[in-house]
Amino acid sequence: MSDGYYSNSKKCDDFCHKFCGEKTWAALNMSRVKCFLRGIELRTCFILFFLIPLFIVSTYLHGQKISYFLRPLWDSPPKPFHIIPHYYHENISMETQCKLHGWKIREFPRRVFDAVLFNNEVDILTLRWNELYPYISQFVLLESNSTFTGIPKRLIFAENRDKFKFVEPRLTYGMIRGRFKKGENPFVEEAYQRVALDQLLKIAGIEDDDLLIMSDADEIPSAHTVNLLRWCDDIPPILHLQLRNYMYSFEFYKDSNSWRASMHIYQMGKTRYAHYRQTDVMLADSGWHCSFCFRHISQFVFKMKAYSHCDRVRFSHYLDPKRIQDVICRGANLFDMLPEEYTFKEIIGKMGLIPHSYSAVHLPSYLLNHADEYRFLLPGNCKRDSNCSTCLVKQ
């Protein structure tokens, strides 16, 4: 109050004194912002404008890695398998082999049915069926015009059926139309196709006490494993098969932790085709699992988008052909993921590149007998063809 008149005075901080008394609204607002920024400590600015954005970006780019690395804190490992030692040598009799496993030999072998869902694995299927041919009574294959993720695709097996004339007399082939439900969980479509494969097995004539191989096309039981199980009595009714895990080719051996392949003594009305754990018993060293073992880069791209774990393609550059070729030759991970393990010791132990292997011993015989044709699957041959005459997407 001055001379009887009321005056509205504003307090002016020392460091903002030059901004007080601004006349325009815009100037006043700008002055306030400048005063606010000048009043914030340097440490606070560092946290607000560097650490927090860095945390957000890092979580977006590497959140999956963080989750996988911390898995031992929130997930427990499954119950260990009871592993049956596997005895084999080409110079010992089948009776001796059965006896070594604690089983008895049969008077005659069981019939064996090999059932697979087919996507685009023409080369691997050729190796598989040639490996198993002497011991399979019926080859059963189901193909769909849809991937598990609802992408339309050509019927690749039907187009290449002439390559498999050697199994034609023993082949039961089926085609199922996809449902193409947009946004649906891919595992629903996968389960739908596996139920259809159950029906196809009945059409193929499977009966009680027949042996049924349940595995993906790239999970290949060894011929001597199948021969052992068809000749021996008292084997477990359900038996998982421990397979050697390879990536991209037989040059990159990961471990022997592949277990999803299984053998079943078929029981009508009870046996269901599945790809999950169905027993605690597993036969050691029973074959090979060669994942993403393709001849053409385009086949890698297609599977990355088409299979049930397509959510792992978090960025479009993952599908770049040059990147995929580089990943293959280095033995890196296509999806830039950490190992899916349950202990920090196993996670840390498997981090990094898969070591190169220079051994081609104990591989499918057809592969070695036709090495020139399948050179891309052998050590020292990581380069892939960029062109593909059997592209999968419908045009």
C-alpha positions as CSV (number, residue, x, y, z in Angstrom):
1,M,0.0,0.0,0.0
2,S,1.5,3.4,-1.0
3,D,0.0,6.9,-0.7
4,G,-3.4,5.4,-0.1
5,Y,-3.4,3.3,-3.3
6,Y,-3.2,-0.5,-3.5
7,S,-0.3,-1.8,-5.5
8,N,0.3,-5.5,-6.7
9,S,3.9,-6.2,-6.3
10,K,5.5,-9.5,-7.3
11,K,8.4,-11.1,-5.6
12,C,11.4,-11.5,-7.9
13,D,14.0,-14.2,-7.2
14,D,17.6,-13.1,-7.7
15,F,18.3,-15.6,-10.5
16,C,15.1,-14.7,-12.3
17,H,15.0,-11.0,-11.7
18,K,15.5,-10.0,-15.3
19,F,12.4,-11.9,-16.4
20,C,10.0,-10.2,-13.9
21,G,7.7,-7.6,-15.3
22,E,7.3,-9.2,-18.7
23,K,4.3,-7.6,-20.4
24,T,3.1,-10.2,-22.9
25,W,1.5,-13.5,-22.1
26,A,3.9,-15.5,-24.3
27,A,7.0,-13.7,-22.9
28,L,5.7,-14.4,-19.4
29,N,5.3,-18.1,-20.0
30,M,8.7,-18.4,-21.7
31,S,10.2,-16.6,-18.7
32,R,8.6,-19.0,-16.3
33,V,10.0,-22.0,-18.3
34,K,13.5,-20.5,-18.3
35,C,13.2,-19.8,-14.6
36,F,12.1,-23.4,-13.9
37,L,14.9,-24.9,-15.9
38,R,17.5,-22.6,-14.3
39,G,16.2,-23.6,-10.9
40,I,16.6,-27.4,-11.5
41,E,19.8,-29.0,-10.3
42,L,22.1,-30.6,-12.8
43,R,21.6,-34.0,-11.3
44,T,17.9,-33.8,-11.7
45,C,18.3,-32.8,-15.3
46,F,20.5,-35.8,-15.9
47,I,18.0,-38.2,-14.4
48,L,15.0,-36.6,-16.3
49,F,16.5,-36.1,-19.7
50,F,19.1,-38.9,-19.9
51,L,18.6,-41.8,-17.5
52,I,14.8,-42.2,-17.8
53,P,14.8,-42.0,-21.7
54,L,17.7,-44.4,-21.7
55,F,15.8,-46.8,-19.5
56,I,12.7,-46.7,-21.7
57,V,14.7,-47.2,-24.9
58,S,16.8,-50.0,-23.4
59,T,13.7,-51.8,-22.1
60,Y,12.1,-51.5,-25.6
61,L,15.2,-52.9,-27.3
62,H,16.4,-55.4,-24.8
63,G,13.4,-56.2,-22.6
64,Q,13.2,-59.7,-23.9
65,K,16.8,-60.3,-23.0
66,I,16.3,-58.9,-19.5
67,S,13.3,-61.2,-19.0
68,Y,15.2,-64.3,-20.2
69,F,18.3,-63.5,-18.1
70,L,16.1,-63.1,-15.0
71,R,14.2,-66.3,-15.7
72,P,15.8,-68.2,-12.8
73,L,14.1,-65.7,-10.5
74,W,10.6,-66.2,-11.7
75,D,10.5,-69.7,-13.3
76,S,11.4,-73.2,-12.0
77,P,13.0,-75.9,-14.1
78,P,10.8,-78.9,-15.1
79,K,11.2,-82.2,-13.4
80,P,14.4,-84.0,-14.7
81,F,13.9,-86.9,-17.2
82,H,14.7,-90.4,-16.2
83,I,17.2,-91.1,-19.0
84,I,17.6,-94.7,-20.2
85,P,21.2,-95.4,-21.4
86,H,21.3,-96.2,-25.1
87,Y,23.4,-99.2,-26.3
88,Y,24.2,-99.7,-30.0
89,H,26.9,-101.1,-32.2
90,E,26.4,-102.4,-35.7
91,N,28.3,-105.6,-34.9
92,I,26.0,-106.7,-32.0
93,S,22.8,-108.7,-32.5
94,M,19.3,-107.3,-31.9
95,E,18.8,-109.8,-29.1
96,T,21.9,-108.5,-27.3
97,Q,20.8,-104.9,-27.8
98,C,17.4,-105.6,-26.3
99,K,19.0,-107.4,-23.4
100,L,21.4,-104.5,-22.7
101,H,18.4,-102.2,-22.3
102,G,16.6,-104.7,-19.9
103,W,14.1,-105.7,-22.6
104,K,13.2,-108.9,-24.4
105,I,13.3,-109.5,-28.1
106,R,10.0,-110.1,-29.9
107,E,9.3,-112.9,-32.3
108,F,8.5,-110.3,-35.0
109,P,8.8,-106.5,-35.1
110,R,6.0,-104.1,-34.6
111,R,4.7,-102.0,-37.4
112,V,6.0,-98.4,-37.2
113,F,4.0,-95.2,-38.3
114,D,5.9,-92.0,-38.9
115,A,3.6,-89.0,-38.7
116,V,4.6,-85.4,-39.4
117,L,3.1,-82.0,-40.0
118,F,4.8,-80.5,-43.0
119,N,5.6,-76.8,-43.7
120,N,8.5,-76.2,-46.1
121,E,11.2,-78.7,-45.0
122,V,11.7,-80.5,-48.3
123,D,15.4,-81.2,-47.9
124,I,15.2,-82.3,-44.2
125,L,12.1,-84.5,-45.0
126,T,14.2,-86.2,-47.7
127,L,16.9,-87.0,-45.1
128,R,14.4,-88.1,-42.6
129,W,12.5,-90.5,-44.8
130,N,15.6,-92.0,-46.3
131,E,17.0,-92.6,-42.8
132,L,13.9,-94.3,-41.6
133,Y,12.7,-96.0,-44.8
134,P,13.8,-99.6,-44.0
135,Y,11.8,-99.7,-40.8
136,I,8.6,-97.6,-41.5
137,S,5.4,-99.4,-42.3
138,Q,3.4,-96.2,-43.2
139,F,4.6,-92.6,-43.7
140,V,1.8,-90.2,-42.7
141,L,2.1,-86.5,-43.7
142,L,-0.4,-83.7,-43.2
143,E,-0.1,-80.4,-45.1
144,S,-2.1,-77.2,-44.8
145,N,-2.5,-74.2,-47.1
146,S,-2.0,-72.0,-44.0
147,T,0.9,-71.5,-41.6
148,F,0.2,-71.6,-37.9
149,T,0.2,-67.8,-38.0
150,G,-2.5,-67.7,-40.7
151,I,-0.3,-66.9,-43.7
152,P,-1.6,-68.5,-46.9
153,K,1.0,-70.8,-48.4
154,R,1.3,-73.1,-51.3
155,L,1.1,-76.9,-50.9
156,I,4.9,-77.4,-51.1
157,F,4.9,-81.2,-50.5
158,A,2.2,-81.7,-53.1
159,E,4.3,-79.7,-55.6
160,N,7.4,-81.8,-54.8
161,R,5.7,-85.2,-54.4
162,D,7.6,-86.7,-57.3
163,K,10.8,-86.4,-55.2
164,F,9.3,-88.8,-52.8
165,K,8.2,-91.6,-55.1
166,F,10.3,-94.1,-53.1
167,V,7.7,-93.9,-50.3
168,E,4.6,-93.6,-52.4
169,P,3.4,-97.2,-51.8
170,R,3.6,-96.6,-48.1
171,L,2.5,-92.9,-48.0
172,T,-0.8,-91.6,-46.6
173,Y,-1.0,-87.9,-47.5
174,G,-3.6,-85.4,-46.3
175,M,-4.3,-81.8,-46.9
176,I,-6.3,-79.6,-44.4
177,R,-7.5,-76.1,-45.2
178,G,-6.5,-73.3,-42.8
179,R,-9.0,-71.4,-40.8
180,F,-7.2,-68.0,-41.4
181,K,-8.5,-66.4,-38.1
182,K,-6.7,-63.1,-37.9
183,G,-5.1,-62.3,-34.6
184,E,-5.5,-65.8,-33.2
185,N,-2.8,-67.4,-31.0
186,P,-0.7,-69.5,-33.5
187,F,-0.7,-72.4,-31.1
188,V,-4.5,-72.8,-31.6
189,E,-4.0,-73.4,-35.3
190,E,-1.1,-75.8,-34.5
191,A,-3.3,-77.8,-32.2
192,Y,-6.1,-77.8,-34.8
193,Q,-3.7,-79.4,-37.3
194,R,-2.4,-81.9,-34.9
195,V,-6.0,-83.1,-34.2
196,A,-6.4,-83.5,-37.9
197,L,-3.3,-85.6,-38.0
198,D,-4.9,-88.0,-35.4
199,Q,-7.7,-88.6,-37.9
200,L,-5.2,-89.1,-40.8
201,L,-3.4,-91.8,-38.7
202,K,-6.7,-93.8,-38.5
203,I,-7.1,-93.5,-42.2
204,A,-3.6,-94.8,-42.6
205,G,-4.7,-98.0,-40.7
206,I,-2.9,-97.6,-37.4
207,E,-3.8,-100.3,-34.8
208,D,-3.2,-101.1,-31.2
209,D,0.4,-102.1,-30.4
210,D,1.8,-100.3,-33.5
211,L,4.6,-97.9,-32.9
212,L,4.0,-94.2,-33.6
213,I,6.7,-91.6,-34.0
214,M,5.5,-88.1,-32.9
215,S,8.0,-85.5,-34.0
216,D,8.4,-82.5,-36.2
217,A,10.0,-83.0,-39.6
218,D,13.3,-81.7,-38.5
219,E,13.4,-84.0,-35.4
220,I,14.9,-87.1,-36.9
221,P,15.1,-90.4,-34.9
222,S,18.1,-92.5,-36.0
223,A,17.3,-95.7,-37.9
224,H,18.9,-98.0,-35.4
225,T,16.8,-96.4,-32.6
226,V,13.5,-97.1,-34.4
227,N,14.7,-100.6,-35.3
228,L,15.6,-101.3,-31.6
229,L,12.1,-100.1,-30.4
230,R,10.2,-102.1,-33.0
231,W,12.1,-105.3,-32.1
232,C,12.1,-105.1,-28.3
233,D,9.3,-106.1,-25.8
234,D,8.7,-104.4,-22.5
235,I,9.6,-101.0,-23.7
236,P,7.9,-98.0,-22.0
237,P,4.5,-97.3,-23.6
238,I,5.6,-93.7,-24.1
239,L,9.2,-92.8,-24.5
240,H,10.7,-89.4,-25.3
241,L,13.8,-89.4,-27.6
242,Q,16.9,-87.3,-26.7
243,L,18.2,-85.7,-29.9
244,R,21.4,-83.9,-30.6
245,N,20.5,-80.2,-31.2
246,Y,21.9,-78.5,-34.3
247,M,21.2,-75.0,-35.7
248,Y,21.3,-74.1,-39.4
249,S,23.4,-77.2,-40.3
250,F,25.3,-80.0,-38.7
251,E,28.2,-77.6,-38.3
252,F,26.6,-75.9,-35.2
253,Y,26.0,-78.4,-32.5
254,K,24.3,-76.8,-29.5
255,D,23.6,-79.5,-27.0
256,S,21.6,-82.7,-26.4
257,N,18.6,-81.1,-24.8
258,S,16.0,-81.7,-27.6
259,W,13.3,-83.9,-26.0
260,R,10.0,-83.3,-27.7
261,A,10.2,-86.2,-30.2
262,S,8.5,-89.3,-28.8
263,M,7.7,-92.9,-29.5
264,H,4.3,-94.4,-28.5
265,I,2.8,-97.9,-28.4
266,Y,-0.5,-96.9,-30.0
267,Q,-3.7,-97.3,-28.0
268,M,-6.9,-96.7,-29.9
269,G,-9.0,-94.0,-28.2
270,K,-6.1,-93.0,-25.9
271,T,-3.1,-92.0,-27.9
272,R,-3.2,-88.4,-29.1
273,Y,-0.7,-86.7,-31.4
274,A,1.1,-84.0,-29.4
275,H,4.3,-82.2,-29.2
276,Y,4.7,-81.6,-25.5
277,R,6.0,-83.6,-22.5
278,Q,4.0,-86.8,-22.1
279,T,6.2,-88.9,-19.8
280,D,9.3,-88.6,-17.6
281,V,11.2,-91.4,-19.4
282,M,13.7,-90.6,-22.3
283,L,16.0,-92.7,-24.4
284,A,19.5,-91.2,-24.7
285,D,21.2,-90.2,-27.9
286,S,18.4,-91.2,-30.3
287,G,18.9,-89.0,-33.3
288,W,19.2,-85.4,-34.5
289,H,17.2,-82.1,-34.3
290,C,18.4,-79.8,-37.1
291,S,16.5,-76.5,-36.6
292,F,16.3,-73.9,-39.4
293,C,18.4,-76.2,-41.6
294,F,17.3,-74.6,-44.9
295,R,19.0,-74.4,-48.3
296,H,17.5,-70.9,-49.2
297,I,17.5,-67.6,-47.3
298,S,13.9,-67.1,-48.3
299,Q,13.0,-70.3,-46.4
300,F,14.5,-68.8,-43.2
301,V,12.5,-65.6,-43.7
302,F,9.3,-67.5,-44.2
303,K,9.6,-69.8,-41.2
304,M,10.5,-66.8,-39.0
305,K,7.2,-65.2,-39.9
306,A,5.2,-68.4,-40.1
307,Y,5.9,-70.6,-37.1
308,S,4.2,-70.5,-33.6
309,H,7.0,-68.3,-32.1
310,C,6.7,-65.6,-34.7
311,D,6.5,-63.0,-31.9
312,R,10.2,-63.3,-31.6
313,V,10.6,-61.2,-34.8
314,R,10.4,-58.0,-32.8
315,F,12.1,-55.8,-35.5
316,S,11.7,-55.9,-39.3
317,H,15.5,-55.8,-39.8
318,Y,15.6,-59.3,-38.3
319,L,14.3,-60.5,-41.7
320,D,17.0,-58.8,-43.8
321,P,18.6,-61.5,-46.0
322,K,22.1,-60.1,-45.5
323,R,21.7,-60.2,-41.7
324,I,20.4,-63.7,-41.8
325,Q,23.3,-64.9,-43.9
326,D,25.7,-63.3,-41.4
327,V,23.9,-64.9,-38.4
328,I,24.1,-68.3,-40.0
329,C,27.9,-68.2,-40.7
330,R,28.6,-66.8,-37.2
331,G,26.4,-69.3,-35.4
332,A,24.5,-66.4,-33.8
333,N,20.8,-66.3,-32.8
334,L,18.3,-65.4,-35.5
335,F,16.1,-63.6,-33.0
336,D,18.9,-62.0,-30.9
337,M,17.7,-63.9,-27.9
338,L,19.5,-65.2,-24.8
339,P,19.5,-69.0,-24.1
340,E,16.2,-70.3,-22.8
341,E,17.6,-71.9,-19.6
342,Y,16.5,-72.1,-15.9
343,T,19.8,-71.3,-14.1
344,F,22.2,-68.4,-14.3
345,K,25.1,-70.9,-14.8
346,E,23.4,-72.4,-17.9
347,I,22.4,-69.0,-19.3
348,I,25.9,-67.6,-18.9
349,G,27.5,-70.8,-20.2
350,K,25.5,-70.7,-23.4
351,M,25.6,-67.0,-24.1
352,G,27.4,-66.0,-27.3
353,L,28.0,-67.8,-30.6
354,I,27.5,-71.5,-31.1
355,P,31.0,-73.1,-31.6
356,H,31.8,-74.4,-35.0
357,S,32.0,-78.2,-35.2
358,Y,34.2,-79.9,-37.8
359,S,32.9,-83.4,-37.2
360,A,30.6,-85.1,-39.6
361,V,30.6,-88.4,-37.7
362,H,27.4,-90.2,-36.8
363,L,25.2,-88.2,-39.1
364,P,22.3,-89.5,-41.3
365,S,23.8,-91.9,-43.8
366,Y,21.8,-90.5,-46.7
367,L,23.3,-87.1,-46.0
368,L,26.9,-88.4,-46.4
369,N,26.1,-90.6,-49.3
370,H,24.7,-87.5,-51.1
371,A,27.1,-84.9,-49.8
372,D,27.4,-83.0,-53.0
373,E,23.6,-82.4,-53.1
374,Y,23.4,-81.4,-49.4
375,R,26.7,-79.7,-49.0
376,F,25.0,-76.8,-47.2
377,L,24.2,-79.0,-44.2
378,L,27.9,-80.1,-43.7
379,P,30.6,-78.3,-41.8
380,G,32.3,-75.5,-43.7
381,N,29.4,-74.6,-46.0
382,C,27.4,-71.8,-44.3
383,K,26.6,-69.8,-47.5
384,R,23.0,-70.1,-48.6
385,D,21.3,-69.6,-51.9
386,S,19.5,-66.3,-52.3
387,N,17.1,-67.6,-54.9
388,C,14.3,-70.1,-54.1
389,S,12.2,-71.9,-56.7
390,T,9.7,-73.1,-54.1
391,C,8.7,-69.8,-52.5
392,L,5.9,-70.5,-50.1
393,V,3.5,-67.6,-50.0
394,K,0.6,-67.8,-52.4
395,Q,0.8,-65.3,-55.2
